Amino acid sequence: MKAFEFTTKIKKNKIDIPSRLQNEIAQSEDGAARVIILLEESPIRDESALGQLVVEKFLEGYDESDAIYDTYKIDE
């Protein structure tokens, strides 16, 4: 099996194949292909991972002496 890698844009749910590869594909005997789509992802897009990172970083600075604020109540 041959492998080709290229970047493209998905337009109307269709993938444009670069012209340099179209001839190669046309020469394939049975036209069978395996398609793998990898979308670029922003690190912020994964909200759960970002939230976990924020909690971890916040707690790195947490000290036992800060525990007083966990149970502090304001008298009204």
mmCIF file of the N, C-alpha and C atoms, coordinates in Angstrom:
data_MODEL
# 
_entry.id   MODEL 
# 
loop_
_atom_site.group_PDB 
_atom_site.id 
_atom_site.type_symbol 
_atom_site.label_atom_id 
_atom_site.label_alt_id 
_atom_site.label_comp_id 
_atom_site.label_asym_id 
_atom_site.label_entity_id 
_atom_site.label_seq_id 
_atom_site.pdbx_PDB_ins_code 
_atom_site.Cartn_x 
_atom_site.Cartn_y 
_atom_site.Cartn_z 
_atom_site.occupancy 
_atom_site.B_iso_or_equiv 
_atom_site.pdbx_formal_charge 
_atom_site.auth_seq_id 
_atom_site.auth_comp_id 
_atom_site.auth_asym_id 
_atom_site.auth_atom_id 
_atom_site.pdbx_PDB_model_num 
ATOM 1   N N  . MET A 1 1  ? 0.847   -1.178 0.000   1.00 0.00 ? 1  MET A N  1 
ATOM 2   C CA . MET A 1 1  ? 0.000   0.000  0.000   1.00 0.00 ? 1  MET A CA 1 
ATOM 3   C C  . MET A 1 1  ? 0.888   1.235  0.000   1.00 0.00 ? 1  MET A C  1 
ATOM 4   N N  . LYS A 1 2  ? 0.541   2.178  -0.822  1.00 0.00 ? 2  LYS A N  1 
ATOM 5   C CA . LYS A 1 2  ? 1.265   3.447  -0.864  1.00 0.00 ? 2  LYS A CA 1 
ATOM 6   C C  . LYS A 1 2  ? 0.602   4.425  0.097   1.00 0.00 ? 2  LYS A C  1 
ATOM 7   N N  . ALA A 1 3  ? 1.380   5.339  0.618   1.00 0.00 ? 3  ALA A N  1 
ATOM 8   C CA . ALA A 1 3  ? 0.833   6.350  1.528   1.00 0.00 ? 3  ALA A CA 1 
ATOM 9   C C  . ALA A 1 3  ? 1.186   7.731  1.000   1.00 0.00 ? 3  ALA A C  1 
ATOM 10  N N  . PHE A 1 4  ? 0.217   8.628  1.058   1.00 0.00 ? 4  PHE A N  1 
ATOM 11  C CA . PHE A 1 4  ? 0.415   10.005 0.644   1.00 0.00 ? 4  PHE A CA 1 
ATOM 12  C C  . PHE A 1 4  ? -0.081  10.895 1.767   1.00 0.00 ? 4  PHE A C  1 
ATOM 13  N N  . GLU A 1 5  ? 0.625   11.956 1.998   1.00 0.00 ? 5  GLU A N  1 
ATOM 14  C CA . GLU A 1 5  ? 0.212   12.906 3.026   1.00 0.00 ? 5  GLU A CA 1 
ATOM 15  C C  . GLU A 1 5  ? 0.089   14.286 2.392   1.00 0.00 ? 5  GLU A C  1 
ATOM 16  N N  . PHE A 1 6  ? -1.002  14.952 2.709   1.00 0.00 ? 6  PHE A N  1 
ATOM 17  C CA . PHE A 1 6  ? -1.196  16.301 2.197   1.00 0.00 ? 6  PHE A CA 1 
ATOM 18  C C  . PHE A 1 6  ? -2.155  17.041 3.110   1.00 0.00 ? 6  PHE A C  1 
ATOM 19  N N  . THR A 1 7  ? -2.099  18.354 3.041   1.00 0.00 ? 7  THR A N  1 
ATOM 20  C CA . THR A 1 7  ? -3.059  19.162 3.784   1.00 0.00 ? 7  THR A CA 1 
ATOM 21  C C  . THR A 1 7  ? -4.062  19.720 2.782   1.00 0.00 ? 7  THR A C  1 
ATOM 22  N N  . THR A 1 8  ? -5.279  19.906 3.248   1.00 0.00 ? 8  THR A N  1 
ATOM 23  C CA . THR A 1 8  ? -6.338  20.401 2.380   1.00 0.00 ? 8  THR A CA 1 
ATOM 24  C C  . THR A 1 8  ? -7.407  21.056 3.229   1.00 0.00 ? 8  THR A C  1 
ATOM 25  N N  . LYS A 1 9  ? -8.401  21.579 2.599   1.00 0.00 ? 9  LYS A N  1 
ATOM 26  C CA . LYS A 1 9  ? -9.558  22.152 3.285   1.00 0.00 ? 9  LYS A CA 1 
ATOM 27  C C  . LYS A 1 9  ? -10.765 21.272 2.989   1.00 0.00 ? 9  LYS A C  1 
ATOM 28  N N  . ILE A 1 10 ? -11.610 21.093 3.976   1.00 0.00 ? 10 ILE A N  1 
ATOM 29  C CA . ILE A 1 10 ? -12.857 20.373 3.768   1.00 0.00 ? 10 ILE A CA 1 
ATOM 30  C C  . ILE A 1 10 ? -13.915 21.406 3.398   1.00 0.00 ? 10 ILE A C  1 
ATOM 31  N N  . LYS A 1 11 ? -14.510 21.227 2.230   1.00 0.00 ? 11 LYS A N  1 
ATOM 32  C CA . LYS A 1 11 ? -15.518 22.164 1.738   1.00 0.00 ? 11 LYS A CA 1 
ATOM 33  C C  . LYS A 1 11 ? -16.785 21.387 1.399   1.00 0.00 ? 11 LYS A C  1 
ATOM 34  N N  . LYS A 1 12 ? -17.883 21.754 2.041   1.00 0.00 ? 12 LYS A N  1 
ATOM 35  C CA . LYS A 1 12 ? -19.167 21.080 1.819   1.00 0.00 ? 12 LYS A CA 1 
ATOM 36  C C  . LYS A 1 12 ? -19.023 19.579 2.011   1.00 0.00 ? 12 LYS A C  1 
ATOM 37  N N  . ASN A 1 13 ? -18.304 19.185 3.062   1.00 0.00 ? 13 ASN A N  1 
ATOM 38  C CA . ASN A 1 13 ? -18.071 17.782 3.415   1.00 0.00 ? 13 ASN A CA 1 
ATOM 39  C C  . ASN A 1 13 ? -17.319 16.999 2.338   1.00 0.00 ? 13 ASN A C  1 
ATOM 40  N N  . LYS A 1 14 ? -16.513 17.675 1.549   1.00 0.00 ? 14 LYS A N  1 
ATOM 41  C CA . LYS A 1 14 ? -15.699 17.020 0.524   1.00 0.00 ? 14 LYS A CA 1 
ATOM 42  C C  . LYS A 1 14 ? -14.248 17.420 0.723   1.00 0.00 ? 14 LYS A C  1 
ATOM 43  N N  . ILE A 1 15 ? -13.368 16.480 0.456   1.00 0.00 ? 15 ILE A N  1 
ATOM 44  C CA . ILE A 1 15 ? -11.933 16.706 0.605   1.00 0.00 ? 15 ILE A CA 1 
ATOM 45  C C  . ILE A 1 15 ? -11.331 16.907 -0.781  1.00 0.00 ? 15 ILE A C  1 
ATOM 46  N N  . ASP A 1 16 ? -10.675 18.035 -0.980  1.00 0.00 ? 16 ASP A N  1 
ATOM 47  C CA . ASP A 1 16 ? -9.988  18.283 -2.247  1.00 0.00 ? 16 ASP A CA 1 
ATOM 48  C C  . ASP A 1 16 ? -8.666  17.519 -2.248  1.00 0.00 ? 16 ASP A C  1 
ATOM 49  N N  . ILE A 1 17 ? -8.466  16.745 -3.304  1.00 0.00 ? 17 ILE A N  1 
ATOM 50  C CA . ILE A 1 17 ? -7.219  15.998 -3.461  1.00 0.00 ? 17 ILE A CA 1 
ATOM 51  C C  . ILE A 1 17 ? -6.309  16.799 -4.377  1.00 0.00 ? 17 ILE A C  1 
ATOM 52  N N  . PRO A 1 18 ? -5.070  17.040 -3.959  1.00 0.00 ? 18 PRO A N  1 
ATOM 53  C CA . PRO A 1 18 ? -4.148  17.833 -4.782  1.00 0.00 ? 18 PRO A CA 1 
ATOM 54  C C  . PRO A 1 18 ? -3.980  17.212 -6.171  1.00 0.00 ? 18 PRO A C  1 
ATOM 55  N N  . SER A 1 19 ? -3.858  18.059 -7.172  1.00 0.00 ? 19 SER A N  1 
ATOM 56  C CA . SER A 1 19 ? -3.739  17.575 -8.554  1.00 0.00 ? 19 SER A CA 1 
ATOM 57  C C  . SER A 1 19 ? -2.536  16.659 -8.737  1.00 0.00 ? 19 SER A C  1 
ATOM 58  N N  . ARG A 1 20 ? -1.490  16.883 -7.967  1.00 0.00 ? 20 ARG A N  1 
ATOM 59  C CA . ARG A 1 20 ? -0.294  16.031 -8.098  1.00 0.00 ? 20 ARG A CA 1 
ATOM 60  C C  . ARG A 1 20 ? -0.572  14.582 -7.714  1.00 0.00 ? 20 ARG A C  1 
ATOM 61  N N  . LEU A 1 21 ? -1.642  14.340 -6.952  1.00 0.00 ? 21 LEU A N  1 
ATOM 62  C CA . LEU A 1 21 ? -1.979  12.976 -6.537  1.00 0.00 ? 21 LEU A CA 1 
ATOM 63  C C  . LEU A 1 21 ? -3.145  12.386 -7.323  1.00 0.00 ? 21 LEU A C  1 
ATOM 64  N N  . GLN A 1 22 ? -3.881  13.190 -8.038  1.00 0.00 ? 22 GLN A N  1 
ATOM 65  C CA . GLN A 1 22 ? -5.059  12.692 -8.743  1.00 0.00 ? 22 GLN A CA 1 
ATOM 66  C C  . GLN A 1 22 ? -4.709  11.630 -9.778  1.00 0.00 ? 22 GLN A C  1 
ATOM 67  N N  . ASN A 1 23 ? -3.614  11.807 -10.490 1.00 0.00 ? 23 ASN A N  1 
ATOM 68  C CA . ASN A 1 23 ? -3.194  10.814 -11.483 1.00 0.00 ? 23 ASN A CA 1 
ATOM 69  C C  . ASN A 1 23 ? -2.817  9.496  -10.804 1.00 0.00 ? 23 ASN A C  1 
ATOM 70  N N  . GLU A 1 24 ? -2.123  9.584  -9.697  1.00 0.00 ? 24 GLU A N  1 
ATOM 71  C CA . GLU A 1 24 ? -1.728  8.391  -8.932  1.00 0.00 ? 24 GLU A CA 1 
ATOM 72  C C  . GLU A 1 24 ? -2.964  7.612  -8.483  1.00 0.00 ? 24 GLU A C  1 
ATOM 73  N N  . ILE A 1 25 ? -3.958  8.327  -8.022  1.00 0.00 ? 25 ILE A N  1 
ATOM 74  C CA . ILE A 1 25 ? -5.200  7.690  -7.559  1.00 0.00 ? 25 ILE A CA 1 
ATOM 75  C C  . ILE A 1 25 ? -5.951  7.065  -8.732  1.00 0.00 ? 25 ILE A C  1 
ATOM 76  N N  . ALA A 1 26 ? -5.977  7.750  -9.871  1.00 0.00 ? 26 ALA A N  1 
ATOM 77  C CA . ALA A 1 26 ? -6.677  7.239  -11.046 1.00 0.00 ? 26 ALA A CA 1 
ATOM 78  C C  . ALA A 1 26 ? -6.052  5.939  -11.544 1.00 0.00 ? 26 ALA A C  1 
ATOM 79  N N  . GLN A 1 27 ? -4.767  5.750  -11.320 1.00 0.00 ? 27 GLN A N  1 
ATOM 80  C CA . GLN A 1 27 ? -4.072  4.546  -11.773 1.00 0.00 ? 27 GLN A CA 1 
ATOM 81  C C  . GLN A 1 27 ? -4.255  3.366  -10.827 1.00 0.00 ? 27 GLN A C  1 
ATOM 82  N N  . SER A 1 28 ? -4.851  3.603  -9.676  1.00 0.00 ? 28 SER A N  1 
ATOM 83  C CA . SER A 1 28 ? -5.084  2.521  -8.728  1.00 0.00 ? 28 SER A CA 1 
ATOM 84  C C  . SER A 1 28 ? -6.043  1.506  -9.349  1.00 0.00 ? 28 SER A C  1 
ATOM 85  N N  . GLU A 1 29 ? -5.724  0.223  -9.206  1.00 0.00 ? 29 GLU A N  1 
ATOM 86  C CA . GLU A 1 29 ? -6.513  -0.820 -9.855  1.00 0.00 ? 29 GLU A CA 1 
ATOM 87  C C  . GLU A 1 29 ? -7.941  -0.906 -9.325  1.00 0.00 ? 29 GLU A C  1 
ATOM 88  N N  . ASP A 1 30 ? -8.105  -0.935 -8.015  1.00 0.00 ? 30 ASP A N  1 
ATOM 89  C CA . ASP A 1 30 ? -9.455  -1.128 -7.464  1.00 0.00 ? 30 ASP A CA 1 
ATOM 90  C C  . ASP A 1 30 ? -10.019 0.129  -6.804  1.00 0.00 ? 30 ASP A C  1 
ATOM 91  N N  . GLY A 1 31 ? -9.241  1.203  -6.755  1.00 0.00 ? 31 GLY A N  1 
ATOM 92  C CA . GLY A 1 31 ? -9.724  2.451  -6.184  1.00 0.00 ? 31 GLY A CA 1 
ATOM 93  C C  . GLY A 1 31 ? -9.847  2.443  -4.671  1.00 0.00 ? 31 GLY A C  1 
ATOM 94  N N  . ALA A 1 32 ? -9.414  1.371  -4.025  1.00 0.00 ? 32 ALA A N  1 
ATOM 95  C CA . ALA A 1 32 ? -9.512  1.291  -2.563  1.00 0.00 ? 32 ALA A CA 1 
ATOM 96  C C  . ALA A 1 32 ? -8.524  2.253  -1.924  1.00 0.00 ? 32 ALA A C  1 
ATOM 97  N N  . ALA A 1 33 ? -8.974  2.899  -0.876  1.00 0.00 ? 33 ALA A N  1 
ATOM 98  C CA . ALA A 1 33 ? -8.126  3.847  -0.157  1.00 0.00 ? 33 ALA A CA 1 
ATOM 99  C C  . ALA A 1 33 ? -8.513  3.844  1.309   1.00 0.00 ? 33 ALA A C  1 
ATOM 100 N N  . ARG A 1 34 ? -7.576  4.196  2.142   1.00 0.00 ? 34 ARG A N  1 
ATOM 101 C CA . ARG A 1 34 ? -7.844  4.386  3.572   1.00 0.00 ? 34 ARG A CA 1 
ATOM 102 C C  . ARG A 1 34 ? -7.635  5.863  3.858   1.00 0.00 ? 34 ARG A C  1 
ATOM 103 N N  . VAL A 1 35 ? -8.609  6.462  4.494   1.00 0.00 ? 35 VAL A N  1 
ATOM 104 C CA . VAL A 1 35 ? -8.550  7.892  4.769   1.00 0.00 ? 35 VAL A CA 1 
ATOM 105 C C  . VAL A 1 35 ? -8.480  8.108  6.272   1.00 0.00 ? 35 VAL A C  1 
ATOM 106 N N  . ILE A 1 36 ? -7.518  8.900  6.702   1.00 0.00 ? 36 ILE A N  1 
ATOM 107 C CA . ILE A 1 36 ? -7.380  9.275  8.107   1.00 0.00 ? 36 ILE A CA 1 
ATOM 108 C C  . ILE A 1 36 ? -7.411  10.795 8.157   1.00 0.00 ? 36 ILE A C  1 
ATOM 109 N N  . ILE A 1 37 ? -8.312  11.343 8.954   1.00 0.00 ? 37 ILE A N  1 
ATOM 110 C CA . ILE A 1 37 ? -8.418  12.791 9.064   1.00 0.00 ? 37 ILE A CA 1 
ATOM 111 C C  . ILE A 1 37 ? -7.940  13.229 10.443  1.00 0.00 ? 37 ILE A C  1 
ATOM 112 N N  . LEU A 1 38 ? -6.973  14.112 10.470  1.00 0.00 ? 38 LEU A N  1 
ATOM 113 C CA . LEU A 1 38 ? -6.457  14.675 11.710  1.00 0.00 ? 38 LEU A CA 1 
ATOM 114 C C  . LEU A 1 38 ? -6.713  16.173 11.672  1.00 0.00 ? 38 LEU A C  1 
ATOM 115 N N  . LEU A 1 39 ? -7.545  16.650 12.550  1.00 0.00 ? 39 LEU A N  1 
ATOM 116 C CA . LEU A 1 39 ? -7.854  18.074 12.602  1.00 0.00 ? 39 LEU A CA 1 
ATOM 117 C C  . LEU A 1 39 ? -6.960  18.757 13.619  1.00 0.00 ? 39 LEU A C  1 
ATOM 118 N N  . GLU A 1 40 ? -6.451  19.912 13.261  1.00 0.00 ? 40 GLU A N  1 
ATOM 119 C CA . GLU A 1 40 ? -5.667  20.695 14.204  1.00 0.00 ? 40 GLU A CA 1 
ATOM 120 C C  . GLU A 1 40 ? -6.584  21.106 15.345  1.00 0.00 ? 40 GLU A C  1 
ATOM 121 N N  . GLU A 1 41 ? -6.102  20.962 16.546  1.00 0.00 ? 41 GLU A N  1 
ATOM 122 C CA . GLU A 1 41 ? -6.928  21.284 17.698  1.00 0.00 ? 41 GLU A CA 1 
ATOM 123 C C  . GLU A 1 41 ? -6.220  22.265 18.599  1.00 0.00 ? 41 GLU A C  1 
ATOM 124 N N  . SER A 1 42 ? -6.938  23.273 18.990  1.00 0.00 ? 42 SER A N  1 
ATOM 125 C CA . SER A 1 42 ? -6.418  24.256 19.917  1.00 0.00 ? 42 SER A CA 1 
ATOM 126 C C  . SER A 1 42 ? -6.332  23.620 21.302  1.00 0.00 ? 42 SER A C  1 
ATOM 127 N N  . PRO A 1 43 ? -5.255  23.864 22.053  1.00 0.00 ? 43 PRO A N  1 
ATOM 128 C CA . PRO A 1 43 ? -5.168  23.285 23.397  1.00 0.00 ? 43 PRO A CA 1 
ATOM 129 C C  . PRO A 1 43 ? -6.313  23.742 24.294  1.00 0.00 ? 43 PRO A C  1 
ATOM 130 N N  . ILE A 1 44 ? -6.880  24.906 24.026  1.00 0.00 ? 44 ILE A N  1 
ATOM 131 C CA . ILE A 1 44 ? -7.961  25.422 24.862  1.00 0.00 ? 44 ILE A CA 1 
ATOM 132 C C  . ILE A 1 44 ? -9.282  24.728 24.528  1.00 0.00 ? 44 ILE A C  1 
ATOM 133 N N  . ARG A 1 45 ? -9.372  24.096 23.380  1.00 0.00 ? 45 ARG A N  1 
ATOM 134 C CA . ARG A 1 45 ? -10.615 23.453 22.960  1.00 0.00 ? 45 ARG A CA 1 
ATOM 135 C C  . ARG A 1 45 ? -11.037 22.349 23.924  1.00 0.00 ? 45 ARG A C  1 
ATOM 136 N N  . ASP A 1 46 ? -10.082 21.674 24.522  1.00 0.00 ? 46 ASP A N  1 
ATOM 137 C CA . ASP A 1 46 ? -10.411 20.607 25.460  1.00 0.00 ? 46 ASP A CA 1 
ATOM 138 C C  . ASP A 1 46 ? -10.597 21.229 26.841  1.00 0.00 ? 46 ASP A C  1 
ATOM 139 N N  . GLU A 1 47 ? -11.826 21.608 27.136  1.00 0.00 ? 47 GLU A N  1 
ATOM 140 C CA . GLU A 1 47 ? -12.135 22.329 28.369  1.00 0.00 ? 47 GLU A CA 1 
ATOM 141 C C  . GLU A 1 47 ? -11.826 21.512 29.621  1.00 0.00 ? 47 GLU A C  1 
ATOM 142 N N  . SER A 1 48 ? -12.079 20.206 29.591  1.00 0.00 ? 48 SER A N  1 
ATOM 143 C CA . SER A 1 48 ? -11.842 19.406 30.795  1.00 0.00 ? 48 SER A CA 1 
ATOM 144 C C  . SER A 1 48 ? -10.350 19.341 31.124  1.00 0.00 ? 48 SER A C  1 
ATOM 145 N N  . ALA A 1 49 ? -9.508  19.208 30.111  1.00 0.00 ? 49 ALA A N  1 
ATOM 146 C CA . ALA A 1 49 ? -8.063  19.173 30.345  1.00 0.00 ? 49 ALA A CA 1 
ATOM 147 C C  . ALA A 1 49 ? -7.577  20.530 30.845  1.00 0.00 ? 49 ALA A C  1 
ATOM 148 N N  . LEU A 1 50 ? -8.115  21.601 30.280  1.00 0.00 ? 50 LEU A N  1 
ATOM 149 C CA . LEU A 1 50 ? -7.733  22.939 30.705  1.00 0.00 ? 50 LEU A CA 1 
ATOM 150 C C  . LEU A 1 50 ? -8.152  23.163 32.153  1.00 0.00 ? 50 LEU A C  1 
ATOM 151 N N  . GLY A 1 51 ? -9.377  22.761 32.494  1.00 0.00 ? 51 GLY A N  1 
ATOM 152 C CA . GLY A 1 51 ? -9.867  22.909 33.866  1.00 0.00 ? 51 GLY A CA 1 
ATOM 153 C C  . GLY A 1 51 ? -9.005  22.145 34.860  1.00 0.00 ? 51 GLY A C  1 
ATOM 154 N N  . GLN A 1 52 ? -8.618  20.934 34.488  1.00 0.00 ? 52 GLN A N  1 
ATOM 155 C CA . GLN A 1 52 ? -7.776  20.124 35.356  1.00 0.00 ? 52 GLN A CA 1 
ATOM 156 C C  . GLN A 1 52 ? -6.420  20.789 35.554  1.00 0.00 ? 52 GLN A C  1 
ATOM 157 N N  . LEU A 1 53 ? -5.855  21.333 34.490  1.00 0.00 ? 53 LEU A N  1 
ATOM 158 C CA . LEU A 1 53 ? -4.565  22.018 34.584  1.00 0.00 ? 53 LEU A CA 1 
ATOM 159 C C  . LEU A 1 53 ? -4.660  23.232 35.505  1.00 0.00 ? 53 LEU A C  1 
ATOM 160 N N  . VAL A 1 54 ? -5.745  23.993 35.402  1.00 0.00 ? 54 VAL A N  1 
ATOM 161 C CA . VAL A 1 54 ? -5.931  25.166 36.252  1.00 0.00 ? 54 VAL A CA 1 
ATOM 162 C C  . VAL A 1 54 ? -5.989  24.754 37.721  1.00 0.00 ? 54 VAL A C  1 
ATOM 163 N N  . VAL A 1 55 ? -6.746  23.700 38.009  1.00 0.00 ? 55 VAL A N  1 
ATOM 164 C CA . VAL A 1 55 ? -6.859  23.217 39.389  1.00 0.00 ? 55 VAL A CA 1 
ATOM 165 C C  . VAL A 1 55 ? -5.491  22.769 39.911  1.00 0.00 ? 55 VAL A C  1 
ATOM 166 N N  . GLU A 1 56 ? -4.760  22.008 39.091  1.00 0.00 ? 56 GLU A N  1 
ATOM 167 C CA . GLU A 1 56 ? -3.434  21.532 39.518  1.00 0.00 ? 56 GLU A CA 1 
ATOM 168 C C  . GLU A 1 56 ? -2.492  22.698 39.811  1.00 0.00 ? 56 GLU A C  1 
ATOM 169 N N  . LYS A 1 57 ? -2.462  23.675 38.926  1.00 0.00 ? 57 LYS A N  1 
ATOM 170 C CA . LYS A 1 57 ? -1.569  24.825 39.120  1.00 0.00 ? 57 LYS A CA 1 
ATOM 171 C C  . LYS A 1 57 ? -1.972  25.632 40.352  1.00 0.00 ? 57 LYS A C  1 
ATOM 172 N N  . PHE A 1 58 ? -3.276  25.788 40.559  1.00 0.00 ? 58 PHE A N  1 
ATOM 173 C CA . PHE A 1 58 ? -3.757  26.524 41.720  1.00 0.00 ? 58 PHE A CA 1 
ATOM 174 C C  . PHE A 1 58 ? -3.350  25.814 43.008  1.00 0.00 ? 58 PHE A C  1 
ATOM 175 N N  . LEU A 1 59 ? -3.519  24.499 43.038  1.00 0.00 ? 59 LEU A N  1 
ATOM 176 C CA . LEU A 1 59 ? -3.224  23.753 44.252  1.00 0.00 ? 59 LEU A CA 1 
ATOM 177 C C  . LEU A 1 59 ? -1.723  23.609 44.523  1.00 0.00 ? 59 LEU A C  1 
ATOM 178 N N  . GLU A 1 60 ? -0.890  23.808 43.504  1.00 0.00 ? 60 GLU A N  1 
ATOM 179 C CA . GLU A 1 60 ? 0.558   23.786 43.730  1.00 0.00 ? 60 GLU A CA 1 
ATOM 180 C C  . GLU A 1 60 ? 0.956   24.866 44.734  1.00 0.00 ? 60 GLU A C  1 
ATOM 181 N N  . GLY A 1 61 ? 0.247   25.982 44.724  1.00 0.00 ? 61 GLY A N  1 
ATOM 182 C CA . GLY A 1 61 ? 0.559   27.080 45.639  1.00 0.00 ? 61 GLY A CA 1 
ATOM 183 C C  . GLY A 1 61 ? -0.201  26.998 46.954  1.00 0.00 ? 61 GLY A C  1 
ATOM 184 N N  . TYR A 1 62 ? -0.998  25.951 47.126  1.00 0.00 ? 62 TYR A N  1 
ATOM 185 C CA . TYR A 1 62 ? -1.812  25.799 48.337  1.00 0.00 ? 62 TYR A CA 1 
ATOM 186 C C  . TYR A 1 62 ? -0.954  25.272 49.474  1.00 0.00 ? 62 TYR A C  1 
ATOM 187 N N  . ASP A 1 63 ? -1.095  25.879 50.643  1.00 0.00 ? 63 ASP A N  1 
ATOM 188 C CA . ASP A 1 63 ? -0.327  25.471 51.816  1.00 0.00 ? 63 ASP A CA 1 
ATOM 189 C C  . ASP A 1 63 ? -1.320  25.113 52.923  1.00 0.00 ? 63 ASP A C  1 
ATOM 190 N N  . GLU A 1 64 ? -0.893  24.296 53.855  1.00 0.00 ? 64 GLU A N  1 
ATOM 191 C CA . GLU A 1 64 ? -1.764  23.914 54.982  1.00 0.00 ? 64 GLU A CA 1 
ATOM 192 C C  . GLU A 1 64 ? -2.273  25.133 55.741  1.00 0.00 ? 64 GLU A C  1 
ATOM 193 N N  . SER A 1 65 ? -1.464  26.173 55.811  1.00 0.00 ? 65 SER A N  1 
ATOM 194 C CA . SER A 1 65 ? -1.894  27.377 56.525  1.00 0.00 ? 65 SER A CA 1 
ATOM 195 C C  . SER A 1 65 ? -3.061  28.071 55.815  1.00 0.00 ? 65 SER A C  1 
ATOM 196 N N  . ASP A 1 66 ? -3.276  27.743 54.543  1.00 0.00 ? 66 ASP A N  1 
ATOM 197 C CA . ASP A 1 66 ? -4.401  28.315 53.798  1.00 0.00 ? 66 ASP A CA 1 
ATOM 198 C C  . ASP A 1 66 ? -5.729  27.652 54.159  1.00 0.00 ? 66 ASP A C  1 
ATOM 199 N N  . ALA A 1 67 ? -5.689  26.536 54.870  1.00 0.00 ? 67 ALA A N  1 
ATOM 200 C CA . ALA A 1 67 ? -6.897  25.803 55.205  1.00 0.00 ? 67 ALA A CA 1 
ATOM 201 C C  . ALA A 1 67 ? -7.862  26.636 56.044  1.00 0.00 ? 67 ALA A C  1 
ATOM 202 N N  . ILE A 1 68 ? -7.362  27.635 56.744  1.00 0.00 ? 68 ILE A N  1 
ATOM 203 C CA . ILE A 1 68 ? -8.224  28.491 57.553  1.00 0.00 ? 68 ILE A CA 1 
ATOM 204 C C  . ILE A 1 68 ? -9.308  29.143 56.700  1.00 0.00 ? 68 ILE A C  1 
ATOM 205 N N  . TYR A 1 69 ? -9.006  29.411 55.443  1.00 0.00 ? 69 TYR A N  1 
ATOM 206 C CA . TYR A 1 69 ? -9.970  30.063 54.554  1.00 0.00 ? 69 TYR A CA 1 
ATOM 207 C C  . TYR A 1 69 ? -11.052 29.095 54.070  1.00 0.00 ? 69 TYR A C  1 
ATOM 208 N N  . ASP A 1 70 ? -10.806 27.795 54.165  1.00 0.00 ? 70 ASP A N  1 
ATOM 209 C CA . ASP A 1 70 ? -11.781 26.815 53.725  1.00 0.00 ? 70 ASP A CA 1 
ATOM 210 C C  . ASP A 1 70 ? -13.028 26.793 54.605  1.00 0.00 ? 70 ASP A C  1 
ATOM 211 N N  . THR A 1 71 ? -12.862 27.107 55.891  1.00 0.00 ? 71 THR A N  1 
ATOM 212 C CA . THR A 1 71 ? -13.972 27.023 56.836  1.00 0.00 ? 71 THR A CA 1 
ATOM 213 C C  . THR A 1 71 ? -14.365 28.393 57.409  1.00 0.00 ? 71 THR A C  1 
ATOM 214 N N  . TYR A 1 72 ? -13.777 29.438 56.901  1.00 0.00 ? 72 TYR A N  1 
ATOM 215 C CA . TYR A 1 72 ? -14.040 30.780 57.411  1.00 0.00 ? 72 TYR A CA 1 
ATOM 216 C C  . TYR A 1 72 ? -15.468 31.195 57.119  1.00 0.00 ? 72 TYR A C  1 
ATOM 217 N N  . LYS A 1 73 ? -16.169 31.677 58.133  1.00 0.00 ? 73 LYS A N  1 
ATOM 218 C CA . LYS A 1 73 ? -17.551 32.127 57.954  1.00 0.00 ? 73 LYS A CA 1 
ATOM 219 C C  . LYS A 1 73 ? -17.646 33.583 58.396  1.00 0.00 ? 73 LYS A C  1 
ATOM 220 N N  . ILE A 1 74 ? -18.422 34.326 57.678  1.00 0.00 ? 74 ILE A N  1 
ATOM 221 C CA . ILE A 1 74 ? -18.642 35.735 58.019  1.00 0.00 ? 74 ILE A CA 1 
ATOM 222 C C  . ILE A 1 74 ? -19.856 35.807 58.936  1.00 0.00 ? 74 ILE A C  1 
ATOM 223 N N  . ASP A 1 75 ? -19.680 36.418 60.091  1.00 0.00 ? 75 ASP A N  1 
ATOM 224 C CA . ASP A 1 75 ? -20.792 36.608 61.022  1.00 0.00 ? 75 ASP A CA 1 
ATOM 225 C C  . ASP A 1 75 ? -21.650 37.748 60.508  1.00 0.00 ? 75 ASP A C  1 
ATOM 226 N N  . GLU A 1 76 ? -22.937 37.479 60.427  1.00 0.00 ? 76 GLU A N  1 
ATOM 227 C CA . GLU A 1 76 ? -23.847 38.532 59.947  1.00 0.00 ? 76 GLU A CA 1 
ATOM 228 C C  . GLU A 1 76 ? -24.678 39.081 61.068  1.00 0.00 ? 76 GLU A C  1 
# 
